[in-house]
Amino acid sequence: MTKEIVFEKISKIIADHLGPYLDTEIKMESSIADDLDMDSMDVLCIVYMMELNLKITIESDRLATFNTVEDLVNVAMEKLNVK
């Protein structure tokens, strides 16, 4: 699975979660808090949906380390063992 495909999957998860509250384009460099206006509960939901959709497990102590969409993509790539 390529980084672009993982990004597309995560972008869809974010867009589905935020629904009508999403008022900006989701980019790799998008700040989770500033650009997407997501709080820690939103991140928890996104990570849960990533785990279900991508069949991965993300440790809860990593939740606080996610600042950008690219951070989410990178951890998914790591868990999928994709270089």
C-alpha positions in Angstrom: 0.0 0.0 0.0 1.5 3.4 -1.0 1.6 6.5 1.2 -0.9 8.2 -1.2 -3.4 5.4 -0.7 -3.0 5.5 3.1 -3.4 9.3 3.0 -6.6 8.9 0.9 -8.0 6.3 3.3 -7.3 8.5 6.4 -8.6 11.6 4.6 -11.9 9.8 4.0 -12.0 8.8 7.6 -11.5 12.3 8.8 -14.0 13.7 6.2 -16.6 11.2 7.3 -16.0 12.0 11.0 -16.1 15.7 10.6 -18.9 15.7 8.0 -20.5 19.2 7.6 -18.0 20.7 10.1 -15.1 20.1 7.6 -14.6 23.5 6.0 -11.1 23.1 4.6 -9.2 20.7 2.3 -7.4 17.9 4.0 -3.7 17.9 3.2 -0.7 16.0 4.5 0.5 19.1 6.3 -2.9 20.0 7.8 -2.7 20.6 11.5 -5.1 18.4 13.3 -6.0 21.1 15.9 -5.5 24.3 14.0 -6.6 23.5 10.4 -9.1 20.7 11.0 -10.3 22.0 14.4 -10.2 18.5 16.0 -9.8 17.9 19.7 -8.4 14.8 21.5 -11.8 13.0 21.3 -11.9 13.5 17.6 -8.3 12.1 17.3 -9.3 9.1 19.4 -12.3 8.4 17.0 -10.1 8.8 13.9 -7.5 6.5 15.3 -10.1 3.9 16.2 -11.5 4.1 12.7 -8.0 3.8 11.3 -7.5 0.6 13.3 -10.7 -0.9 12.1 -10.2 0.1 8.4 -6.5 -0.6 8.1 -6.5 -3.6 10.5 -3.7 -2.1 12.6 -3.2 -1.4 16.3 -2.0 2.0 17.5 -0.8 2.3 21.1 -2.7 4.8 23.2 0.4 6.6 24.4 1.0 7.7 20.8 -2.3 9.7 20.6 -0.7 12.9 22.0 2.0 12.8 19.3 -0.3 13.4 16.4 -0.1 17.0 15.3 -0.6 16.7 11.5 -2.4 14.4 9.1 1.0 13.2 8.0 1.7 12.0 11.5 -1.3 9.8 11.3 -0.3 8.6 7.8 3.3 7.9 9.0 2.2 5.8 12.0 -0.2 3.8 9.7 2.6 3.2 7.3 4.8 2.0 10.2 2.1 -0.3 11.5 1.5 -1.7 8.0 5.2 -2.3 7.6 5.4 -0.2 4.5 8.6 1.5 3.7 
